[in-house]
């Protein structure tokens, strides 16, 4: 979809909730909001675009647009302060003094033959993709075995797997296409993160270690300080709630420890490596965390040589 088409789409959504200046006759990548701000839309990814507001602060708003945005992804986008438009009928938009969180008319559904495939429309696909990357260069063990590992019904795993095949991220014999599958998954890897007010004195059951410490433990070329933040990952929401109850909450930035809820419980499967008493997350999961940092994280990945590297 072109930037012009995206801008028209978000224009219609904002106009429906009365947040757009209806007197603006322009089309294309320019928007004028009802509070007098103007904006320019610039593409940032296949699934979204960035609105750079022409205000003195030079602030920008990342907007994710998709046919379907799951509850987990909505929470992750909200955590990061990103705006999003779910074509099924909801927009969440925040910029300056403009706050929108409202239902809108759903976009017309295209016939199946015309619909653009979204391989990660459901969270199951994240688990399947992760398992395929872990299995590389071997194929997935089969739909039923994959379903058991990921923790879903075989029919759900079958649908997710074949969406990945249809868009060319898995081969017909269910092998990961690398590095394409890794980078596609990295674009979807936005799990919600909570900050802990205190660093846990003992390992928290049901969590694995991620972040820089995990990367270093797995041999990545990264140096960590003695007081590095503790980054934990779990596939269980109860574990997150218990950790927040036991150790308090604080914003994730500069927190002594963070805990992340994985988009699929399968992501919290531990590797054979341990560090500071914690099982370390799998290499692929740690690499996905690094990939979220498009600066230093990507530099580390470029220099991290592992057997059967998938990035």
Backbone torsions as a table, in degrees:
resi	resn	phi	psi	omega
1	UNK	NA	138.1	-178.1
2	UNK	-77.4	163.6	176.6
3	UNK	-61.9	-39.4	178.4
4	UNK	-58.8	-43.9	-179.2
5	UNK	-65.6	-39.7	178.2
6	UNK	-63.5	-42.3	-178.7
7	UNK	-64.9	-38.9	176.5
8	UNK	-62.7	-37.3	-178.4
9	UNK	-66.8	-47.0	179.7
10	UNK	-72.1	-29.9	175.1
11	UNK	-59.5	-45.6	-180.0
12	UNK	-63.7	-40.7	-179.5
13	UNK	-65.9	-45.3	179.6
14	UNK	-67.1	-37.2	178.7
15	UNK	-64.0	-34.3	-178.7
16	UNK	-63.7	-34.8	-178.7
17	UNK	-97.3	12.0	173.8
18	UNK	76.1	19.5	-177.5
19	UNK	-99.2	1.1	-178.2
20	UNK	-112.3	141.3	177.2
21	UNK	-71.8	105.1	-175.4
22	UNK	-66.4	-16.7	-180.0
23	UNK	-76.2	-11.1	-180.0
24	UNK	-75.7	111.3	-177.2
25	UNK	-87.4	-5.7	-172.5
26	UNK	-68.5	156.4	175.1
27	UNK	-123.1	-178.1	177.1
28	UNK	90.2	-142.6	-170.5
29	UNK	-95.4	12.7	179.4
30	UNK	-104.5	136.6	177.0
31	UNK	-128.2	149.7	170.3
32	UNK	-128.5	120.7	-178.9
33	UNK	-87.5	161.6	-174.4
34	UNK	-65.9	-20.0	179.3
35	UNK	-85.5	7.2	176.8
36	UNK	95.7	-10.5	178.0
37	UNK	-73.5	148.2	172.3
38	UNK	-117.4	160.0	-173.4
39	UNK	-146.0	151.5	174.2
40	UNK	-119.2	132.3	-179.0
41	UNK	-96.0	129.1	178.5
42	UNK	-126.8	135.9	-179.1
43	UNK	-70.4	141.1	175.4
44	UNK	-123.2	-20.1	-179.8
45	UNK	-164.6	169.8	-179.5
46	UNK	-62.6	-28.1	-174.8
47	UNK	-103.1	6.3	-176.8
48	UNK	-162.3	-177.5	178.3
49	UNK	-154.0	166.6	-178.2
50	UNK	-113.4	135.8	174.2
51	UNK	-101.6	111.7	174.9
52	UNK	-93.6	115.7	-176.0
53	UNK	-85.5	134.5	-179.9
54	UNK	-83.2	68.7	177.4
55	UNK	-126.2	162.0	-174.5
56	UNK	-55.5	-31.0	-178.1
57	UNK	-72.7	-18.6	-177.9
58	UNK	66.7	25.4	-176.6
59	UNK	-68.7	159.1	178.9
60	UNK	-135.0	152.2	180.0
61	UNK	-123.2	122.7	174.3
62	UNK	-85.0	129.5	-179.4
63	UNK	-120.9	123.8	177.0
64	UNK	-99.6	129.3	179.7
65	UNK	-120.3	128.5	-179.6
66	UNK	-154.8	157.6	176.3
67	UNK	-63.6	-32.5	-179.1
68	UNK	-146.5	127.5	176.1
69	UNK	-120.8	114.9	-175.2
70	UNK	-68.5	165.2	179.8
71	UNK	-60.5	-40.3	179.4
72	UNK	-62.5	-43.5	-179.8
73	UNK	-68.6	-36.0	176.5
74	UNK	-59.9	-45.2	178.9
75	UNK	-62.3	-40.9	-179.6
76	UNK	-65.0	-43.9	179.8
77	UNK	-65.8	-41.0	178.3
78	UNK	-62.0	-40.4	179.5
79	UNK	-59.2	-36.4	-178.3
80	UNK	-87.3	-2.4	-178.9
81	UNK	78.2	16.4	179.7
82	UNK	-83.9	149.7	172.3
83	UNK	-92.4	160.4	179.9
84	UNK	-154.4	154.2	177.7
85	UNK	-129.4	112.2	175.8
86	UNK	-93.6	116.3	-174.2
87	UNK	-65.5	-11.3	175.3
88	UNK	-70.6	-13.7	174.5
89	UNK	132.8	39.8	176.0
90	UNK	-152.8	140.7	175.4
91	UNK	-128.4	137.2	170.9
92	UNK	-124.6	118.7	-174.0
93	UNK	-138.4	131.7	178.5
94	UNK	-139.0	126.7	174.0
95	UNK	-158.7	120.8	-179.6
96	UNK	58.3	-123.9	179.4
97	UNK	-96.2	14.9	176.3
98	UNK	-98.2	114.9	176.9
99	UNK	-123.8	122.0	-179.6
100	UNK	-132.2	130.5	173.3
101	UNK	-149.0	89.4	-167.1
102	UNK	-147.3	152.8	171.0
103	UNK	-74.7	145.5	177.0
104	UNK	-135.5	165.7	176.6
105	UNK	-60.9	134.6	178.8
106	UNK	-65.4	149.9	176.7
107	UNK	-69.2	146.9	177.1
108	UNK	-58.8	137.4	178.9
109	UNK	-82.3	129.9	178.3
110	UNK	-79.2	151.3	171.4
111	UNK	-56.5	151.2	-175.1
112	UNK	-55.0	-36.8	-177.2
113	UNK	-68.3	-19.6	-177.4
114	UNK	-103.9	-8.0	-172.8
115	UNK	-76.3	136.0	175.5
116	UNK	-76.6	126.6	-178.4
117	UNK	-69.7	132.5	175.1
118	UNK	-113.5	99.0	-172.1
119	UNK	-63.1	-25.0	-178.0
120	UNK	-107.5	32.7	-179.1
121	UNK	-62.8	-27.8	177.0
122	UNK	-122.1	152.0	-176.6
123	UNK	-64.9	-21.5	178.0
124	UNK	-57.8	-37.1	-178.5
125	UNK	-61.6	-30.2	177.5
126	UNK	-65.2	-43.9	177.7
127	UNK	-64.0	-42.2	178.8
128	UNK	-63.6	-44.8	179.5
129	UNK	-62.6	-42.0	179.0
130	UNK	-62.8	-41.8	179.1
131	UNK	-66.5	-37.7	178.3
132	UNK	-64.6	-39.4	178.2
133	UNK	-67.7	-38.1	177.1
134	UNK	-66.6	-32.6	-177.9
135	UNK	-78.7	-21.8	-174.6
136	UNK	-56.0	138.0	9.8
137	UNK	-87.4	5.2	177.2
138	UNK	-80.7	157.8	178.4
139	UNK	-77.9	169.5	170.0
140	UNK	-58.4	149.1	-175.6
141	UNK	-73.1	-4.7	-177.2
142	UNK	129.9	160.2	-174.0
143	UNK	-63.4	-47.0	-176.8
144	UNK	-65.6	-43.0	178.7
145	UNK	-65.7	-39.4	177.5
146	UNK	-63.2	-43.3	179.6
147	UNK	-60.5	-41.3	179.1
148	UNK	-63.6	-44.2	-178.1
149	UNK	-65.3	-43.5	-176.8
150	UNK	-78.7	-21.3	176.3
151	UNK	86.1	37.4	179.3
152	UNK	-132.9	172.6	176.7
153	UNK	-69.4	152.3	-179.3
154	UNK	-61.2	-36.4	179.7
155	UNK	-64.9	-37.3	178.5
156	UNK	-68.0	-42.9	177.7
157	UNK	-64.4	-37.9	179.7
158	UNK	-61.7	-46.8	-179.1
159	UNK	-62.8	-47.4	-178.6
160	UNK	-63.8	-42.1	-179.0
161	UNK	-62.2	-43.8	-175.6
162	UNK	-77.1	-20.7	169.5
163	UNK	-66.0	-40.5	178.3
164	UNK	-66.2	-35.6	175.9
165	UNK	-66.1	-44.0	-174.4
166	UNK	-63.8	-30.0	-179.9
167	UNK	-96.8	5.9	174.2
168	UNK	82.7	17.8	177.8
169	UNK	-92.7	-17.1	169.3
170	UNK	-125.0	144.9	174.9
171	UNK	-76.3	171.0	-179.0
172	UNK	-63.3	-26.6	176.2
173	UNK	-94.3	18.7	170.7
174	UNK	69.0	39.0	170.8
175	UNK	-99.0	145.1	176.9
176	UNK	-65.3	135.2	171.7
177	UNK	-91.3	111.4	-174.9
178	UNK	-113.5	149.0	0.7
179	UNK	-84.7	5.5	-174.1
180	UNK	-55.7	-45.4	-178.4
181	UNK	-64.4	-41.1	179.9
182	UNK	-60.4	-49.2	-176.0
183	UNK	-68.4	-34.3	175.6
184	UNK	-64.9	-41.0	178.2
185	UNK	-68.4	-38.5	179.0
186	UNK	-60.1	-35.7	178.1
187	UNK	-66.0	-22.0	-179.5
188	UNK	-99.0	-3.6	-171.3
189	UNK	-87.2	86.2	-179.3
190	UNK	-131.4	56.0	-176.9
191	UNK	-68.5	148.7	179.6
192	UNK	-69.3	140.0	-176.7
193	UNK	-120.6	134.2	175.7
194	UNK	-117.6	141.1	177.7
195	UNK	-91.6	138.6	175.2
196	UNK	-99.2	135.4	-177.0
197	UNK	-69.9	-27.0	178.4
198	UNK	-127.4	150.7	175.2
199	UNK	-78.5	122.6	-179.3
200	UNK	-56.0	137.7	-179.0
201	UNK	-82.7	-17.8	178.5
202	UNK	-133.7	151.0	177.1
203	UNK	-55.1	140.5	179.2
204	UNK	-91.7	121.3	-179.5
205	UNK	-58.3	139.4	177.2
206	UNK	87.4	7.9	178.2
207	UNK	-118.5	157.4	172.5
208	UNK	-125.5	158.2	-177.5
209	UNK	-88.1	133.8	174.5
210	UNK	-127.4	-163.0	176.9
211	UNK	77.5	-164.9	-174.8
212	UNK	-62.5	-39.0	-179.1
213	UNK	-64.0	-41.6	178.2
214	UNK	-66.0	-41.0	179.0
215	UNK	-60.8	-44.0	178.6
216	UNK	-63.6	-41.2	180.0
217	UNK	-63.7	-28.1	-179.8
218	UNK	-91.6	3.3	174.4
219	UNK	98.2	8.8	178.1
220	UNK	-70.6	149.9	-179.2
221	UNK	-77.9	72.1	-178.7
222	UNK	-136.1	140.5	178.6
223	UNK	-106.7	132.7	-179.5
224	UNK	-118.6	148.4	177.7
225	UNK	-81.2	161.5	-179.6
226	UNK	-62.4	-31.2	-177.8
227	UNK	-102.9	31.0	-178.2
228	UNK	-60.3	145.1	177.7
229	UNK	-61.8	146.1	177.7
230	UNK	-88.2	121.1	-179.0
231	UNK	-111.5	116.6	-176.1
232	UNK	-116.6	151.0	179.4
233	UNK	-131.8	138.6	176.7
234	UNK	-141.5	155.7	176.1
235	UNK	-101.3	8.9	-173.2
236	UNK	-123.2	118.9	179.3
237	UNK	-61.5	-31.0	178.9
238	UNK	-64.4	-35.8	178.3
239	UNK	-63.9	-39.6	176.9
240	UNK	-62.2	-48.4	-178.6
241	UNK	-61.2	-41.7	179.6
242	UNK	-65.3	-39.6	179.6
243	UNK	-64.8	-41.3	178.7
244	UNK	-66.4	-35.7	176.9
245	UNK	-67.3	-42.3	-173.9
246	UNK	-79.1	-32.7	-171.8
247	UNK	-119.3	2.1	176.3
248	UNK	79.8	167.1	-177.4
249	UNK	-119.1	150.4	176.0
250	UNK	-159.0	157.9	177.5
251	UNK	-56.5	142.8	-175.9
252	UNK	-59.3	-32.5	-179.3
253	UNK	-64.1	124.1	179.1
254	UNK	65.3	15.8	175.3
255	UNK	-71.6	147.5	177.9
256	UNK	-67.3	-19.5	178.2
257	UNK	-156.3	150.4	175.1
258	UNK	-131.0	155.6	174.1
259	UNK	-132.3	132.0	-174.3
260	UNK	-116.7	137.2	175.0
261	UNK	-92.6	113.9	-176.6
262	UNK	-64.3	145.9	178.4
263	UNK	-67.5	-16.7	174.5
264	UNK	-144.8	135.0	179.2
265	UNK	-55.1	-27.9	-179.6
266	UNK	-59.8	-27.2	-179.1
267	UNK	-66.3	-23.5	-177.8
268	UNK	-89.1	11.8	175.0
269	UNK	-65.9	125.5	-175.2
270	UNK	-76.9	154.3	170.9
271	UNK	-86.3	-173.9	178.8
272	UNK	-86.3	-3.5	-178.1
273	UNK	-90.8	144.3	175.3
274	UNK	-126.7	156.7	178.5
275	UNK	-153.0	126.6	-179.9
276	UNK	53.8	35.0	177.8
277	UNK	85.1	-4.9	-179.8
278	UNK	-101.6	140.5	168.2
279	UNK	-68.4	138.7	-178.8
280	UNK	-88.7	142.0	178.0
281	UNK	-62.6	163.9	178.2
282	UNK	-62.0	151.3	-178.7
283	UNK	-54.2	-41.8	-177.6
284	UNK	-63.3	-42.7	-179.6
285	UNK	-64.8	-43.6	178.0
286	UNK	-62.9	-40.0	177.9
287	UNK	-63.8	-37.5	177.5
288	UNK	-64.6	-38.5	175.6
289	UNK	-62.5	-42.4	178.8
290	UNK	-64.3	-38.4	-177.1
291	UNK	-64.1	-21.7	178.2
292	UNK	-65.1	-26.7	175.7
293	UNK	-91.3	100.6	-173.6
294	UNK	-72.8	-4.2	175.8
295	UNK	-99.9	-93.9	-176.3
296	UNK	-62.9	-38.0	-178.6
297	UNK	-61.8	-44.0	179.2
298	UNK	-66.4	-34.1	176.7
299	UNK	-62.8	-42.0	178.8
300	UNK	-63.1	-43.7	179.8
301	UNK	-61.4	-40.5	-179.4
302	UNK	-61.6	-30.4	-177.3
303	UNK	-97.4	-4.1	-175.7
304	UNK	-92.2	108.2	-177.3
305	UNK	-101.7	114.2	178.1
306	UNK	-126.1	157.4	177.5
307	UNK	-59.4	138.0	177.4
308	UNK	53.3	47.8	-178.6
309	UNK	-59.8	137.3	-174.7
310	UNK	-110.3	2.9	-179.8
311	UNK	-116.5	NA	NA
